[in-house]
Amino acid sequence: MQLISVNLGRATAVDCTDAEGGVTGIGKRPVPGPVRVRTPGSKATGLGSGLEGDAVCDRRHHGGDHQAVYAYAREDLDWWEGELGRELPGGTFGENFTTSGIDLNTARLGDRWRVGAELVLEVASARIPCRTFQGVMGETGWVKRFTQVVRPGAYLRVIREGTVSPGDPVEIIHRPDHDVTVELWFRAFTTERALLPRTLAAGAAMEPAAHERARLYMEKHGAGAGAR
């Protein structure tokens, strides 16, 4: 398991974002490193990205402690290359880390990774696609298609700050005792709301806003599919 590339984005003007100033940092490109990864702070008032030199422009919906790093697997990019008939270099999906040897879709919320010698990250949630993502991809119906395939990639929070470079090893150093995977979380918060109660098993590994949404759903509708 390793880090294939570390990808940073600059604020770029586009016509497919609601961010102030009409700019986005989604278009990321690999850099040679080393890159410092730190805790960015709150979504609205913090640094945005966990990676120094990386732009997060729409801080209403992106960035902050629970979305400090976005990781996407090279294996999933390769699958999409076959589907779309085009090359997808690291960073194309706006990911900070392009990984190899890790099935991000079956990663559990609360999994902890050591990346390189210092950095420790924790899996926090899945990426939910937006219209900016669709706009930069230039694929008709991209949000729906991406959602249906359920290869969302993972957002991670920073547990211990550190410096990383392409080629660094990735080691899973902790796995929690529950079954809330990135895939399950994604399905629950997109197309299968009856799964929301099951996500509560992730406890504090789920960001507070998502935890509250799942709790309110269960309060209103009961455990439903979450009991099975």
C-alpha positions as CSV (number, residue, x, y, z in Angstrom):
1,M,0.0,0.0,0.0
2,Q,1.5,3.3,-1.0
3,L,1.0,6.9,-2.0
4,I,1.3,7.1,-5.8
5,S,1.0,10.9,-6.0
6,V,0.4,14.0,-3.9
7,N,-1.9,16.5,-5.7
8,L,-2.4,20.2,-5.1
9,G,-4.8,22.6,-6.7
10,R,-4.8,26.3,-7.4
11,A,-7.8,28.6,-7.4
12,T,-9.1,28.7,-11.0
13,A,-12.0,30.5,-12.5
14,V,-14.8,28.3,-13.9
15,D,-18.5,28.7,-14.8
16,C,-19.6,25.6,-12.8
17,T,-19.2,26.7,-9.2
18,D,-21.2,28.6,-6.7
19,A,-18.1,29.6,-4.7
20,E,-17.5,33.2,-4.0
21,G,-15.5,34.7,-6.9
22,G,-16.4,31.8,-9.2
23,V,-13.2,29.9,-8.6
24,T,-12.4,26.3,-7.6
25,G,-9.4,24.3,-6.5
26,I,-10.7,21.0,-7.8
27,G,-8.3,20.8,-10.6
28,K,-5.3,19.2,-8.8
29,R,-1.9,18.2,-10.2
30,P,0.8,15.9,-8.9
31,V,3.7,17.6,-7.1
32,P,7.1,16.1,-6.2
33,G,6.9,16.8,-2.5
34,P,7.6,16.9,0.3
35,V,4.2,18.4,1.3
36,R,3.2,19.2,4.8
37,V,-0.2,17.9,6.0
38,R,-1.8,19.6,9.0
39,T,-5.1,20.1,10.7
40,P,-6.9,22.8,8.8
41,G,-9.5,23.9,11.4
42,S,-13.2,24.5,10.9
43,K,-14.7,24.4,7.5
44,A,-15.9,28.0,7.3
45,T,-13.0,29.8,9.0
46,G,-10.0,27.5,8.9
47,L,-7.3,26.9,6.3
48,G,-9.5,24.9,4.0
49,S,-7.3,22.0,2.9
50,G,-5.1,19.9,5.1
51,L,-2.2,20.2,2.6
52,E,-0.1,23.2,2.5
53,G,-0.3,24.9,-0.9
54,D,-3.7,23.4,-1.8
55,A,-6.7,25.6,-2.5
56,V,-10.2,25.0,-1.2
57,C,-12.4,27.7,-2.6
58,D,-16.0,26.8,-1.5
59,R,-15.6,26.4,2.2
60,R,-19.3,26.2,2.8
61,H,-19.2,22.6,1.5
62,H,-15.6,21.5,1.3
63,G,-12.5,21.4,3.5
64,G,-12.1,21.7,7.2
65,D,-11.0,19.1,9.8
66,H,-13.4,16.3,8.6
67,Q,-12.4,16.8,4.9
68,A,-8.8,17.6,5.4
69,V,-7.5,15.2,2.8
70,Y,-9.4,13.5,-0.1
71,A,-8.0,10.2,-1.2
72,Y,-8.9,8.2,-4.4
73,A,-7.5,4.9,-5.5
74,R,-5.5,4.5,-8.6
75,E,-7.3,1.2,-9.1
76,D,-10.6,3.1,-9.3
77,L,-9.2,5.7,-11.6
78,D,-8.1,2.8,-13.9
79,W,-11.6,1.4,-13.8
80,W,-13.0,4.8,-14.8
81,E,-10.5,5.1,-17.6
82,G,-12.0,2.0,-19.2
83,E,-15.5,3.4,-18.7
84,L,-14.8,6.8,-20.1
85,G,-12.2,6.0,-22.7
86,R,-9.7,8.6,-21.6
87,E,-6.7,9.0,-19.4
88,L,-7.2,10.1,-15.8
89,P,-3.9,11.2,-14.3
90,G,-3.6,11.5,-10.5
91,G,-5.6,14.5,-9.2
92,T,-8.2,14.4,-12.0
93,F,-11.0,13.7,-9.5
94,G,-9.8,16.5,-7.2
95,E,-8.0,14.0,-4.9
96,N,-5.1,15.1,-2.8
97,F,-3.7,11.5,-2.4
98,T,-3.8,9.0,-5.2
99,T,-3.2,5.6,-3.6
100,S,-2.4,2.1,-4.6
101,G,-3.1,-1.2,-2.9
102,I,-5.9,0.2,-0.7
103,D,-9.6,-0.6,-1.3
104,L,-11.0,2.8,-0.2
105,N,-14.6,1.7,-0.7
106,T,-14.3,-1.0,2.0
107,A,-12.3,1.2,4.4
108,R,-14.2,1.7,7.7
109,L,-14.9,5.1,9.2
110,G,-12.3,5.4,12.0
111,D,-9.6,3.4,10.1
112,R,-6.3,5.0,10.9
113,W,-3.4,5.2,8.4
114,R,0.2,6.0,8.9
115,V,1.5,7.7,5.7
116,G,5.3,8.0,5.5
117,A,7.1,8.3,8.8
118,E,4.9,10.8,10.7
119,L,1.5,11.5,9.3
120,V,-1.5,9.7,10.8
121,L,-4.9,10.1,9.1
122,E,-8.4,8.8,10.0
123,V,-11.1,7.8,7.5
124,A,-14.0,10.3,8.1
125,S,-16.6,10.0,5.2
126,A,-17.1,9.5,1.5
127,R,-17.0,12.2,-1.2
128,I,-20.4,13.2,-2.5
129,P,-20.2,14.6,-6.0
130,C,-21.3,18.2,-6.8
131,R,-22.0,20.2,-10.0
132,T,-18.5,21.6,-9.9
133,F,-17.1,18.1,-10.3
134,Q,-19.5,17.4,-13.1
135,G,-18.5,20.7,-14.8
136,V,-14.8,20.0,-14.7
137,M,-15.2,16.4,-15.9
138,G,-17.3,17.5,-18.8
139,E,-19.4,14.3,-18.8
140,T,-23.1,14.4,-19.2
141,G,-25.0,13.1,-16.2
142,W,-21.7,12.7,-14.3
143,V,-23.1,13.3,-10.8
144,K,-25.7,10.6,-11.3
145,R,-23.2,8.2,-12.9
146,F,-20.6,8.7,-10.2
147,T,-23.2,8.1,-7.5
148,Q,-24.6,4.9,-9.0
149,V,-21.1,3.3,-9.4
150,V,-20.3,3.8,-5.7
151,R,-16.6,4.3,-6.0
152,P,-16.5,7.6,-4.0
153,G,-13.1,7.8,-2.5
154,A,-12.5,8.8,1.2
155,Y,-12.2,12.0,3.1
156,L,-9.8,11.8,6.0
157,R,-9.0,13.9,9.1
158,V,-5.5,14.5,10.5
159,I,-4.7,12.8,13.7
160,R,-1.0,13.6,13.7
161,E,0.6,16.1,11.4
162,G,3.4,15.2,9.1
163,T,5.2,15.5,5.8
164,V,4.6,13.2,2.8
165,S,6.0,12.6,-0.7
166,P,5.0,10.3,-3.6
167,G,6.1,6.8,-3.0
168,D,5.6,6.9,0.8
169,P,4.2,3.7,2.3
170,V,0.6,3.6,3.7
171,E,0.0,1.3,6.7
172,I,-3.4,0.7,8.4
173,I,-2.6,0.9,12.1
174,H,-6.1,0.7,13.5
175,R,-9.5,-0.8,12.5
176,P,-12.6,-0.1,14.5
177,D,-15.0,-2.9,15.5
178,H,-18.0,-1.9,13.3
179,D,-19.1,-2.4,9.7
180,V,-19.6,1.2,8.6
181,T,-17.6,1.3,5.4
182,V,-17.0,4.3,3.1
183,E,-19.3,2.5,0.6
184,L,-22.1,2.0,3.2
185,W,-21.8,5.6,4.4
186,F,-22.0,6.9,0.8
187,R,-25.1,4.9,-0.1
188,A,-26.8,6.0,3.2
189,F,-26.2,9.7,2.5
190,T,-27.1,9.6,-1.2
191,T,-29.5,7.0,-2.6
192,E,-30.4,4.7,0.3
193,R,-31.5,6.8,3.3
194,A,-32.9,3.7,5.1
195,L,-29.3,2.8,5.8
196,L,-28.7,6.0,7.8
197,P,-29.3,4.3,11.2
198,R,-26.5,1.8,10.5
199,T,-24.0,4.6,10.1
200,L,-24.4,5.6,13.8
201,A,-22.3,2.5,14.7
202,A,-19.3,4.6,13.6
203,G,-19.8,6.8,16.6
204,A,-17.3,9.7,16.9
205,A,-15.6,8.7,13.7
206,M,-18.5,10.3,11.8
207,E,-18.5,14.1,11.6
208,P,-21.0,15.7,14.0
209,A,-23.3,17.1,11.2
210,A,-23.6,13.7,9.6
211,H,-24.1,11.9,12.9
212,E,-26.9,14.3,13.8
213,R,-28.6,13.8,10.4
214,A,-28.5,10.0,10.9
215,R,-29.8,10.3,14.5
216,L,-32.7,12.5,13.4
217,Y,-33.6,10.1,10.7
218,M,-33.7,7.2,13.1
219,E,-35.7,9.2,15.6
220,K,-38.3,9.9,12.9
221,H,-38.4,6.6,11.0
222,G,-36.9,4.0,13.4
223,A,-34.0,1.7,12.8
224,G,-35.4,0.3,9.5
225,A,-32.6,-1.2,7.4
226,G,-30.2,-0.2,10.1
227,A,-31.4,-3.1,12.3
228,R,-30.3,-5.7,9.7
